[in-house]
C-alpha cells in the first residue's frame, strides 16, 4: 500500500496507471478517442442526456473537438461507456483501522459483497474513500455496519472537499471558473427554495434563466454534471443533517425529460429524509430506471409519478408501496396499504418489536375488560340511545346532545390492521379523506383548524356529507366502552368516554355494503340522567379489524371496590305538591303528567321537563 492510495497488483508486466492525484486508476484507458460534442445553442435542454464519457468536454477555438486529457493532449474523450472521475461519487469507509485486516483486504471484502470492481480508491488517515458511479451507490451503502475482521464498518456518502472541487470543476461552463459556478448554483437554490412550504422546486431546470444565461447547457458534459454540482452546493449550505431535515421537506423534479433517475441520483444523498417528492411529467418507463433510489427515501410519504409511462405497468403501485414503506399518497391517490412484505435486503420493519406466528406485533400488556365508572348507568343509557338515533335521526341527536361550543372532528386511519378477508381489497375512503383531520398527513395549520366542526350547524352539515351507516347494538361482543370521570374544563366535572366498535356503511361508489371499525372519543358534561351534553367528539374510522382487538385476555382478578351509597333525596308531601303545581302551570301539563315527570327526575324541577319530553317525544 502506497502513501497516497491502495495499490493493486497488475498482471503480465502491464504498467500500473496512476491518475494525477497519485491514486491507482483501476480502469483508466491507455488511449482516448471519439469526437467532440457540438454546441447546443437553441436546442431543448434535457438534463437526462448525459453522455457516458466526457464527449469533448472542452472544444478548441477551431471547433476541432481536440481536448486535453489528464495525461496530455489527445483527441476526444474516454472510451464510450466508461465513467470519468467527475461522474464518480466518493464513499467513505471508516472502522477498518480497528479491525484485524488491512485496507487492501477491506476493499476486496467490499468488492466481494457488492459484486463490483472499484475503479479507484484512496486512503485519508483512518478513512478509505471508494469512488463509484452514482447508479451503484446503494449497492455499497447497503453494507453499512457490515462486520469485517471483527469490527462493524461505517459506510457513508458525505460530500468531501476534494470530491466537491472535482464536481464543481466538471460542471463549470467554458470561459468561467468554479467560484463563479458555486455562486450561480447558490442563486438557483435561493430562487427555487420556497421557505413557507419548505419546498425545493427543481422542476423544468432546462428553462432556468440563471443556468441558461451562464452557459450550463451549451455542452452535454456540463449539462449532465450540473445536477450533482447543485446537490453538492446544497449540501454545504447546512451545518447538520437535522438542519436539512428541518429546511427541506418536499422536492419537485417535474418536467425534466428524465428517462431514468440516474442524472439526479445524488438527490437521495443530499436530502435522504424528504417526505414529499414529485417526478411528474418525465419519461420514466420501468422500475429499472428507478433502481438508483431503491431502499432510499425511507421517510417518503407522498410520491407523484403521473405523466410517466411507468404508471401503466401492472405492478407499479404494489412495487412503489413495497419500496417506500411510509408512503401514504401515490399519484394523488391514498395508499390503501395491505400487509406488505419488506423489500428484499432492506431493513426489517419494527426490529425491536416481538411478533407472533403470523407476523403481528405482540403488545406488552394483555387486553383488559372495559374500564367503566358510570354513576347509575347514566352514560351507558345515553350511548345506547345515541347510536340508535345517530343511525336514524341525526337531527334529534344534534338538537339534544350538542351545544354551540361542542366540537366534532373526523380522522381516517388507512394503515390500521385489517382482517384477512379485506387484505388487498380497496376500501373506498373517497367520502372521508377530504374531511379527515389526520394530523400525520396534514401539514398546514389553517387546514388542521378548519377541519374541526364547531356547533350544531357545522357538525350536522359534516355528518350529512358522510355515507349512511348502521351500528348493530344487539351484538354486545363487538363493542368496548371505557368510561370514567374527568374535568372537562377547569372546575367543571364531566365524563371521558372511549368507544370501540363497528358499523356497516352503504358505499355508493362501490355499490356495496362495507364493514368498518371505529374508535370514538367523547368528553361529556353530565348534570343528570337526561342532561348530558357533548363537549368534544372525535371519530376515527379504519378498515374492519374484527373482534380480536377487543377480546379480553386473561388478567389477575381484582375485587371491585364497593361504591358508597348516596342517600336518595325525598321531598316532603308539601314540597312535592308545590313542585307539581309549579311544573303543571309553567309547562301547561296536567298535575298527573307533571307528577310523573318529577318522579322520574327524582323530583328535580329543572330536569323534569327534559324527562317529560324523553318519555313522550323521543331522545332528549
Buried (B, 14 or more C-beta within 10 A) or exposed (E): EEEBBBBBEEEEEEEEBBBEBEBBBBEBBEEBEBEBBBEBEEEEBBBBBBBBBBBBBBBEEEEEBBBEBEBEEBBBBBBEEBBBBBBBBBBBBBBBBEBEBBBBBBBBBBBEBBEBEBBBBBBEEEBBBBBBBBBBBBBBBBBBEBEBBEBEBBBBBEBBEEBBEBBBBBBBBEEBEBEBBBEBBBEBBEEBBEEEEBBBBBBBBBEBEBBBEBBBBBBBBBBBBBBBBBBBBBBBBBEEEEEBBEBBBBBBBBBBBBBBBBBBBBBBBBBBBBBBBBBBBBBBBBBEBBBBBBBBBEEBBBBBBBBBBBBEBEEBBEBBBBBBBBBBBBBEEBBBBEEEEEBEEBEEEEEEEEEEEEEEEEEEEEBEEBEEEBEEEBBBBBBEBBBBBBBEEBEBBBBBBBEEEBBBBBBBBBBBBBBEEBEEBEBBBBBBBEBBBBEEBBBEEEEBEEBBBBBBEBBBEBBEEBBBBBBBBEEEEBBBBBBEBEEBEEEEEBBBBBBBBBBBBEBEEBEEEBBBBBBBBBBBBBEBBBBBBBBBBBBBBBBBBBBEBBEEEEEEEEEEEEEEEEEEEEEEEEEBEEBBEBBBEEBEBEEEBBBBBBEBBBBBBEBBBBBBBBBEEEBB
